[in-house]
Amino acid sequence: MLRDLLKTGSFAALHFTVGFGVAYLISGSLPVALGVALIEPAVNTVVFFFHERAWAKVPAEAEPAPEPAPRVEDHHSFRQLRQMALQG
């Protein structure tokens, strides 16, 4: 849980910085950029936290591994032919 909170905090700081920079470049206004950078990342950070918690409950190997292809050595008639060849 602590790791999730720390990860969420670092994500929030990064998101705030990017959001502020993009909003300022588009608007040229510090108040507009600050408003966008505070609201959008705050909402996104909360969503991200619950997204991470939900994914933590999904098993790492949710899909079953494919069955290995049958080996020629396992085929019954091959064993019989090999046995006959060895017997002469």
MODELLER restraints for C-alpha pairs under 7 A, 6 or more apart:
rsr = mdl.restraints
at = mdl.atoms
rsr.add(forms.Gaussian(group=physical.xy_distance, feature=features.Distance(at['CA:8:A'], at['CA:45:A']), mean=6.57, stdev=0.5))
rsr.add(forms.Gaussian(group=physical.xy_distance, feature=features.Distance(at['CA:8:A'], at['CA:49:A']), mean=6.05, stdev=0.5))
rsr.add(forms.Gaussian(group=physical.xy_distance, feature=features.Distance(at['CA:12:A'], at['CA:41:A']), mean=6.39, stdev=0.5))
rsr.add(forms.Gaussian(group=physical.xy_distance, feature=features.Distance(at['CA:12:A'], at['CA:45:A']), mean=5.73, stdev=0.5))
rsr.add(forms.Gaussian(group=physical.xy_distance, feature=features.Distance(at['CA:15:A'], at['CA:41:A']), mean=5.80, stdev=0.5))
rsr.add(forms.Gaussian(group=physical.xy_distance, feature=features.Distance(at['CA:16:A'], at['CA:37:A']), mean=5.27, stdev=0.5))
rsr.add(forms.Gaussian(group=physical.xy_distance, feature=features.Distance(at['CA:16:A'], at['CA:38:A']), mean=6.70, stdev=0.5))
rsr.add(forms.Gaussian(group=physical.xy_distance, feature=features.Distance(at['CA:16:A'], at['CA:41:A']), mean=5.77, stdev=0.5))
rsr.add(forms.Gaussian(group=physical.xy_distance, feature=features.Distance(at['CA:19:A'], at['CA:36:A']), mean=6.95, stdev=0.5))
rsr.add(forms.Gaussian(group=physical.xy_distance, feature=features.Distance(at['CA:19:A'], at['CA:37:A']), mean=4.80, stdev=0.5))
rsr.add(forms.Gaussian(group=physical.xy_distance, feature=features.Distance(at['CA:20:A'], at['CA:33:A']), mean=5.17, stdev=0.5))
rsr.add(forms.Gaussian(group=physical.xy_distance, feature=features.Distance(at['CA:20:A'], at['CA:34:A']), mean=6.02, stdev=0.5))
rsr.add(forms.Gaussian(group=physical.xy_distance, feature=features.Distance(at['CA:20:A'], at['CA:36:A']), mean=6.90, stdev=0.5))
rsr.add(forms.Gaussian(group=physical.xy_distance, feature=features.Distance(at['CA:20:A'], at['CA:37:A']), mean=4.63, stdev=0.5))
rsr.add(forms.Gaussian(group=physical.xy_distance, feature=features.Distance(at['CA:23:A'], at['CA:33:A']), mean=4.64, stdev=0.5))
rsr.add(forms.Gaussian(group=physical.xy_distance, feature=features.Distance(at['CA:23:A'], at['CA:36:A']), mean=6.65, stdev=0.5))
rsr.add(forms.Gaussian(group=physical.xy_distance, feature=features.Distance(at['CA:24:A'], at['CA:30:A']), mean=6.24, stdev=0.5))
rsr.add(forms.Gaussian(group=physical.xy_distance, feature=features.Distance(at['CA:24:A'], at['CA:33:A']), mean=4.80, stdev=0.5))
rsr.add(forms.Gaussian(group=physical.xy_distance, feature=features.Distance(at['CA:73:A'], at['CA:79:A']), mean=6.86, stdev=0.5))
